[in-house]
Amino acid sequence: MPPPTRRRLALLGAIAILSLTGGCQMIAGMLAGIFGAPRPARPSIAVPKPAPVAPLRADRIVVFKQRRVLELLRDGEIVASFPIALGEHPRGPKREEGDGRTPEGRYVIDGRSADTRYTRELHISYPDVRERARAVAMQVDPGGAIFIHGLPRDYGPFDPPRWYRDWTDGCIAVGNAAIVKIWNAVPDGTPIDILP
């Protein structure tokens, strides 16, 4: 066999191997380069845009004091869960101002403020009528400044994976990123159950 034929066979063999391993686009590009034809345009691959993330929405908050967990629920399903810290005396319901206890019962979120040293805060409707009556009978002030709040602003967007001690005066503390998520997820009027 004369040498030019060997080169042609080698070229055809190489093309056959590439067709098995590299696909048609690679072969078309090689042939265009060898024979001087313009390279075929690569087909554009449409990259789908990611679906927009639906904002977190909740229609109920449940706090489990013993487990130190706050859950956001929507239609009975848990949509988010956050570790919490409680009042410095966490066992039992709140009875009076300054007892360091977090209330227990069913309340609602009845207000909010971003003008706080704790990043943001959601006010809990404690005390209810029954708790006020009990405080009058005990001749004590029931208190009332009970919030779900974050950490001080200078901590930045910090969320501890777990709290190692309770430190509030009776409030429910979460991390700073968590309070923003909770704040955005629940409108005023959202019920909150605080369980032992």
Beta strands, then each sheet from edge to edge (+ up, - down):
strand 1: 60-64
strand 2: 69-74
strand 3: 77-83
strand 4: 105-113
strand 5: 121-124
strand 6: 147-149
strand 7: 172-173
strand 8: 191-195
sheet 1: 3+ 2- 1+ 8+ 4- 5+ 6- 7-
end
